[in-house]
Amino acid sequence: MTVDGFRTRQSFGFGGLSKTATMVAAGVLVAEGIIGSQAPATLFITLPITFVGLVLAAARRHGMSALAYYWARLSWKRATRADVTSYRRVLLPHPYALDLPGVGASSTLIKAYDPATGKHVGVVHDRASGRMTVTTLLAPGGSLMAQTGTVQSSLRTWSSVLDAMSTDDQVRGASVTIQITPGAGDALGDDVKARKDPHAPQLARQIIDELVRTTPHATASVAPWMSVTVDPTASANAPTELADQVAEALRVVDGLDLSGTGTDIERRATDVDLRRLVRSAYDPDVFNARDKEFEELSWPECGPQAADDGWEEYAHDGGVSVSWVLREMPRRPIAYSVLLPLLAPGRFQRRITLAYRVLDPYEGEAVLEREISHAYNRAQATAEVKGRAKWSQKADAQRAEQAAAQVAGGSQVVDWTLMVTVTARSTADLPAARQELERAVKATRGIRMRPAYGAQAAVFAAGLPIGYNPLVKD
């Protein structure tokens, strides 16, 4: 069973430049020509600078333009000198002084009652945008042993879920995260102790005790969850009260039926579950702690006491994390189990997040029509210069047409990205953690990823159920 259809958006410009860069370059050259006609000596200064800028904009570095890379590097250095890449939680009189750091600063946790299940759930509210995020805990399973027909049926059902998201204006985006934490912790011991028969033979009890003692060092806890971001006010009768907005968000998420997608739903995440997931990301040692240790934590206390956002790493309470982002997917069909090497347990805690935003049918069709035009324009421009278009350009145009044909047949266009975070307990273990991540990415045999340069804290937070999705824009 293979899947394909991955394609990166590509605009049409001159000499490898994007459309925006080409228009900016044309405007700059026209301005320089006007100024140079009055003061020709200025061209000796402006033209070399413009030439260097065009070369950097056309050159590629780590899958992005060299100009964007070096500009990000410069911006990060300026932020470091201004001491805004460091976070220290201190007690200040400002009412929001103890918020989560970075992109999670505007979030707050609400404990709500879900009438559909009769239980309390946790809802993360973004005070700045008004959006709400509801998280669903999933059962760690898979379809590797399932029949091909079953997998195909699950994919078709999942396509129906994406279709429902694309036609619902209130659903802004979603993400699926799988967190693998080495060791089973104290929770396993508590579970075995509660079920152990005191009248069992002594040898059996000794074996069980030995297994409980050694298992935390030989297994891993797998925690998958799905977070859906909803704008409860994007409706004809937008609720104004906070309680009504929470109810509307829960109603929208309950309308997404995941049955038949191959996903086993455990339950809606409670406020305690969300505190555990966020706090254990900053301090992996507490992931398997008892629920009562999280019940009294306030939402800001789930974040770090201190954190430093580096260029290629993110230091926080319980260790140092390295986050990578998707650079390019294979241009060939790939097996549906391609992410299995990333999901395999290792020495360090790892978090794999697939974030996506489903475009509505009209926007998706418009995007693909532009992509077809850009692909043919690039091929035609190359043919006029070199006599024929590149085979890669012809293949890219065919893929764009194939995607448009699939959309015409009912498929959906999805903006998505893949993010992976690995956490080491100390700086000394960071090289080993980075090497483990590099090997896992290479084992996928086709997926290309790169470090999240200058955005380590943001990518780290994107894998947590705090309401931040990098694809959801205001």
Rosetta blueprint (number, residue, H / E / L):
1 M L
2 T E
3 V E
4 D L
5 G L
6 F L
7 R L
8 T L
9 R L
10 Q L
11 S L
12 F L
13 G L
14 F L
15 G L
16 G L
17 L L
18 S L
19 K H
20 T H
21 A H
22 T H
23 M H
24 V H
25 A H
26 A H
27 G H
28 V H
29 L H
30 V H
31 A H
32 E H
33 G H
34 I H
35 I H
36 G H
37 S H
38 Q H
39 A L
40 P H
41 A H
42 T H
43 L H
44 F H
45 I H
46 T H
47 L H
48 P H
49 I H
50 T H
51 F H
52 V H
53 G H
54 L H
55 V H
56 L H
57 A H
58 A H
59 A L
60 R E
61 R E
62 H L
63 G L
64 M E
65 S E
66 A H
67 L H
68 A H
69 Y H
70 Y H
71 W H
72 A H
73 R H
74 L H
75 S H
76 W H
77 K H
78 R H
79 A H
80 T H
81 R H
82 A L
83 D L
84 V L
85 T L
86 S E
87 Y E
88 R E
89 R L
90 V L
91 L L
92 L L
93 P L
94 H L
95 P L
96 Y L
97 A L
98 L L
99 D L
100 L L
101 P L
102 G H
103 V H
104 G H
105 A L
106 S L
107 S E
108 T E
109 L E
110 I E
111 K E
112 A E
113 Y E
114 D E
115 P L
116 A L
117 T L
118 G L
119 K E
120 H E
121 V E
122 G E
123 V E
124 V E
125 H E
126 D E
127 R L
128 A L
129 S L
130 G L
131 R L
132 M E
133 T E
134 V E
135 T E
136 T E
137 L E
138 L E
139 A L
140 P L
141 G L
142 G L
143 S L
144 L L
145 M L
146 A L
147 Q L
148 T H
149 G H
150 T H
151 V H
152 Q H
153 S H
154 S H
155 L H
156 R H
157 T H
158 W H
159 S H
160 S H
161 V H
162 L H
163 D H
164 A H
165 M H
166 S H
167 T L
168 D L
169 D L
170 Q L
171 V E
172 R E
173 G E
174 A E
175 S E
176 V E
177 T E
178 I E
179 Q E
180 I E
181 T E
182 P E
183 G E
184 A L
185 G H
186 D H
187 A H
188 L H
189 G H
190 D H
191 D H
192 V H
193 K H
194 A H
195 R H
196 K L
197 D L
198 P L
199 H L
200 A L
201 P L
202 Q H
203 L H
204 A H
205 R H
206 Q H
207 I H
208 I H
209 D H
210 E H
211 L H
212 V H
213 R H
214 T H
215 T H
216 P H
217 H H
218 A L
219 T L
220 A E
221 S E
222 V E
223 A E
224 P E
225 W E
226 M E
227 S E
228 V E
229 T E
230 V E
231 D L
232 P L
233 T L
234 A L
235 S L
236 A L
237 N L
238 A L
239 P L
240 T L
241 E L
242 L H
243 A H
244 D H
245 Q H
246 V H
247 A H
248 E H
249 A H
250 L H
251 R H
252 V H
253 V H
254 D H
255 G L
256 L L
257 D L
258 L L
259 S L
260 G L
261 T L
262 G L
263 T L
264 D L
265 I E
266 E E
267 R E
268 R E
269 A L
270 T L
271 D H
272 V H
273 D H
274 L H
275 R H
276 R H
277 L H
278 V H
279 R H
280 S H
281 A H
282 Y H
283 D L
284 P H
285 D H
286 V H
287 F L
288 N L
289 A L
290 R L
291 D L
292 K H
293 E H
294 F H
295 E H
296 E L
297 L L
298 S L
299 W L
300 P H
301 E H
302 C H
303 G L
304 P L
305 Q L
306 A E
307 A E
308 D E
309 D E
310 G L
311 W L
312 E L
313 E L
314 Y E
315 A E
316 H E
317 D L
318 G L
319 G E
320 V E
321 S E
322 V E
323 S E
324 W E
325 V E
326 L E
327 R E
328 E E
329 M L
330 P L
331 R L
332 R L
333 P L
334 I E
335 A E
336 Y L
337 S L
338 V L
339 L L
340 L H
341 P H
342 L H
343 L H
344 A L
345 P L
346 G L
347 R L
348 F L
349 Q E
350 R E
351 R E
352 I E
353 T E
354 L E
355 A E
356 Y E
357 R E
358 V E
359 L L
360 D L
361 P H
362 Y H
363 E H
364 G H
365 E H
366 A H
367 V H
368 L H
369 E H
370 R H
371 E H
372 I H
373 S H
374 H H
375 A H
376 Y H
377 N H
378 R H
379 A H
380 Q H
381 A H
382 T H
383 A H
384 E H
385 V H
386 K H
387 G L
388 R L
389 A L
390 K L
391 W H
392 S H
393 Q H
394 K H
395 A H
396 D H
397 A H
398 Q H
399 R H
400 A H
401 E H
402 Q H
403 A H
404 A H
405 A H
406 Q H
407 V H
408 A H
409 G L
410 G L
411 S L
412 Q L
413 V L
414 V E
415 D E
416 W E
417 T E
418 L E
419 M E
420 V E
421 T E
422 V E
423 T E
424 A E
425 R L
426 S L
427 T H
428 A H
429 D H
430 L H
431 P H
432 A H
433 A H
434 R H
435 Q H
436 E H
437 L H
438 E H
439 R H
440 A H
441 V H
442 K H
443 A H
444 T L
445 R L
446 G L
447 I L
448 R E
449 M E
450 R E
451 P E
452 A L
453 Y L
454 G L
455 A L
456 Q H
457 A H
458 A H
459 V H
460 F H
461 A H
462 A H
463 G L
464 L L
465 P L
466 I L
467 G L
468 Y L
469 N L
470 P L
471 L L
472 V L
473 K L
474 D L
